């Protein structure tokens, strides 16, 4: 009986809002990446129209216009999901457990506890992805509405730089997802990962 209670307490528990956020995040990211690659094929960032193209089976939209429709629709889903989750962790003060602080940097330098270091790395990765996501959204919005956001597009220097920056955020987010999942496994095992979705 005592052992059963201890096992129950050690099982990670996530709120319904956290699980909803993760599901919407994954679905919207998949839609954005596959439709974004469809757009990319119309005029590859690297090499122009004669550059390397992605195979059809990982594309969404069927043609340039279709890819754009899917991409911009998923963009709103992705952005609004990030916005409400940001408000949620801010209001509930969960950001204090999610994001890195000076204690994590110190732990990486002096701690002899592998679990503490993994926890610090996890929070650092979680924190570092925030500016990347903002850059992905802002650069995408500038390409979506270049005339209305000309003051913002000027910060990127040129259209090609803007497209390159936006494209590079894609593999960066994919690498983050892999690192985030592996560190979650190290910090809380498969039970922590499952608790984020089930």
FIZALUM-846412 format. One record per residue (C-alpha): x, y, z; residue number from 1. Coordinates in steps of 0.5 Angstrom, whole numbers, plus 500, padded with zeros to 3 digits. Each point is the difference from the previous one (the first is absolute). Last residue first. Layout:
BEGIN
+-----+-----+-----+-----+
|  px |  py |  pz |   i |
+-----+-----+-----+-----+
|   X |   Y |   Z | NUM |
...
+-----+-----+-----+-----+
END
This chain:
BEGIN
+-----+-----+-----+-----+
|  px |  py |  pz |   i |
+-----+-----+-----+-----+
| 497 | 523 | 455 | 198 |
| 504 | 505 | 497 | 197 |
| 505 | 504 | 505 | 196 |
| 499 | 494 | 505 | 195 |
| 503 | 495 | 494 | 194 |
| 507 | 504 | 500 | 193 |
| 500 | 500 | 508 | 192 |
| 499 | 493 | 500 | 191 |
| 505 | 498 | 495 | 190 |
| 506 | 502 | 505 | 189 |
| 499 | 507 | 504 | 188 |
| 507 | 503 | 499 | 187 |
| 503 | 496 | 495 | 186 |
| 494 | 499 | 496 | 185 |
| 498 | 507 | 500 | 184 |
| 507 | 502 | 498 | 183 |
| 499 | 495 | 494 | 182 |
| 493 | 503 | 498 | 181 |
| 503 | 508 | 500 | 180 |
| 506 | 498 | 496 | 179 |
| 496 | 497 | 495 | 178 |
| 495 | 505 | 500 | 177 |
| 505 | 506 | 500 | 176 |
| 504 | 496 | 494 | 175 |
| 493 | 501 | 496 | 174 |
| 499 | 507 | 502 | 173 |
| 507 | 502 | 498 | 172 |
| 499 | 496 | 493 | 171 |
| 494 | 504 | 499 | 170 |
| 503 | 507 | 503 | 169 |
| 505 | 500 | 494 | 168 |
| 495 | 501 | 495 | 167 |
| 497 | 506 | 503 | 166 |
| 507 | 503 | 500 | 165 |
| 502 | 498 | 493 | 164 |
| 493 | 503 | 498 | 163 |
| 502 | 507 | 503 | 162 |
| 507 | 500 | 498 | 161 |
| 497 | 499 | 493 | 160 |
| 495 | 505 | 501 | 159 |
| 506 | 505 | 502 | 158 |
| 502 | 504 | 506 | 157 |
| 497 | 496 | 505 | 156 |
| 498 | 506 | 504 | 155 |
| 497 | 503 | 494 | 154 |
| 494 | 495 | 500 | 153 |
| 498 | 503 | 507 | 152 |
| 499 | 507 | 497 | 151 |
| 497 | 497 | 494 | 150 |
| 494 | 496 | 504 | 149 |
| 494 | 502 | 496 | 148 |
| 504 | 500 | 493 | 147 |
| 503 | 493 | 502 | 146 |
| 494 | 497 | 503 | 145 |
| 501 | 492 | 500 | 144 |
| 507 | 501 | 499 | 143 |
| 501 | 504 | 506 | 142 |
| 495 | 496 | 504 | 141 |
| 505 | 494 | 498 | 140 |
| 506 | 504 | 503 | 139 |
| 496 | 501 | 506 | 138 |
| 497 | 493 | 502 | 137 |
| 507 | 497 | 499 | 136 |
| 504 | 505 | 504 | 135 |
| 495 | 499 | 505 | 134 |
| 501 | 493 | 500 | 133 |
| 507 | 501 | 500 | 132 |
| 500 | 505 | 506 | 131 |
| 496 | 495 | 504 | 130 |
| 504 | 494 | 498 | 129 |
| 506 | 502 | 505 | 128 |
| 496 | 499 | 506 | 127 |
| 498 | 493 | 499 | 126 |
| 507 | 498 | 498 | 125 |
| 502 | 504 | 507 | 124 |
| 495 | 496 | 504 | 123 |
| 502 | 493 | 497 | 122 |
| 507 | 502 | 501 | 121 |
| 499 | 502 | 508 | 120 |
| 496 | 493 | 501 | 119 |
| 505 | 496 | 496 | 118 |
| 505 | 503 | 505 | 117 |
| 496 | 499 | 506 | 116 |
| 499 | 493 | 498 | 115 |
| 508 | 499 | 499 | 114 |
| 501 | 503 | 507 | 113 |
| 508 | 502 | 500 | 112 |
| 497 | 507 | 500 | 111 |
| 506 | 505 | 499 | 110 |
| 499 | 503 | 493 | 109 |
| 493 | 498 | 497 | 108 |
| 497 | 501 | 507 | 107 |
| 503 | 507 | 500 | 106 |
| 496 | 501 | 493 | 105 |
| 494 | 497 | 503 | 104 |
| 500 | 504 | 506 | 103 |
| 501 | 507 | 496 | 102 |
| 493 | 498 | 497 | 101 |
| 497 | 496 | 495 | 100 |
| 492 | 500 | 498 |  99 |
| 495 | 495 | 502 |  98 |
| 500 | 500 | 507 |  97 |
| 499 | 507 | 501 |  96 |
| 496 | 501 | 494 |  95 |
| 494 | 496 | 504 |  94 |
| 498 | 506 | 503 |  93 |
| 493 | 499 | 499 |  92 |
| 499 | 506 | 496 |  91 |
| 506 | 500 | 496 |  90 |
| 499 | 492 | 499 |  89 |
| 493 | 502 | 497 |  88 |
| 502 | 506 | 496 |  87 |
| 506 | 496 | 497 |  86 |
| 495 | 495 | 498 |  85 |
| 495 | 504 | 497 |  84 |
| 505 | 504 | 496 |  83 |
| 503 | 493 | 498 |  82 |
| 494 | 497 | 497 |  81 |
| 498 | 507 | 497 |  80 |
| 506 | 499 | 496 |  79 |
| 500 | 493 | 498 |  78 |
| 492 | 501 | 498 |  77 |
| 502 | 506 | 496 |  76 |
| 506 | 497 | 497 |  75 |
| 496 | 494 | 498 |  74 |
| 495 | 504 | 496 |  73 |
| 506 | 504 | 497 |  72 |
| 503 | 493 | 498 |  71 |
| 494 | 497 | 497 |  70 |
| 498 | 505 | 495 |  69 |
| 508 | 501 | 498 |  68 |
| 500 | 493 | 499 |  67 |
| 494 | 500 | 495 |  66 |
| 502 | 506 | 497 |  65 |
| 507 | 497 | 498 |  64 |
| 497 | 493 | 498 |  63 |
| 498 | 494 | 503 |  62 |
| 499 | 503 | 507 |  61 |
| 504 | 496 | 505 |  60 |
| 507 | 497 | 498 |  59 |
| 503 | 494 | 503 |  58 |
| 498 | 495 | 495 |  57 |
| 502 | 505 | 494 |  56 |
| 508 | 499 | 501 |  55 |
| 503 | 507 | 502 |  54 |
| 504 | 504 | 494 |  53 |
| 507 | 501 | 500 |  52 |
| 502 | 507 | 496 |  51 |
| 498 | 502 | 493 |  50 |
| 494 | 505 | 502 |  49 |
| 506 | 503 | 504 |  48 |
| 506 | 497 | 503 |  47 |
| 498 | 500 | 507 |  46 |
| 494 | 503 | 502 |  45 |
| 496 | 496 | 495 |  44 |
| 495 | 503 | 496 |  43 |
| 493 | 496 | 499 |  42 |
| 503 | 494 | 504 |  41 |
| 501 | 505 | 506 |  40 |
| 492 | 501 | 500 |  39 |
| 499 | 492 | 501 |  38 |
| 505 | 500 | 505 |  37 |
| 496 | 505 | 504 |  36 |
| 494 | 496 | 499 |  35 |
| 504 | 494 | 503 |  34 |
| 503 | 504 | 506 |  33 |
| 494 | 504 | 502 |  32 |
| 495 | 494 | 500 |  31 |
| 505 | 496 | 504 |  30 |
| 501 | 506 | 505 |  29 |
| 492 | 501 | 500 |  28 |
| 499 | 493 | 503 |  27 |
| 506 | 500 | 504 |  26 |
| 498 | 506 | 504 |  25 |
| 493 | 499 | 500 |  24 |
| 502 | 493 | 504 |  23 |
| 505 | 503 | 504 |  22 |
| 495 | 506 | 502 |  21 |
| 494 | 495 | 502 |  20 |
| 505 | 496 | 504 |  19 |
| 502 | 507 | 504 |  18 |
| 492 | 502 | 500 |  17 |
| 498 | 493 | 503 |  16 |
| 505 | 501 | 506 |  15 |
| 506 | 495 | 500 |  14 |
| 502 | 495 | 506 |  13 |
| 506 | 497 | 500 |  12 |
| 500 | 493 | 504 |  11 |
| 504 | 500 | 506 |  10 |
| 494 | 501 | 505 |   9 |
| 496 | 493 | 497 |   8 |
| 507 | 496 | 501 |   7 |
| 500 | 503 | 507 |   6 |
| 493 | 498 | 501 |   5 |
| 501 | 493 | 497 |   4 |
| 506 | 499 | 505 |   3 |
| 496 | 502 | 506 |   2 |
| 494 | 495 | 498 |   1 |
+-----+-----+-----+-----+
END
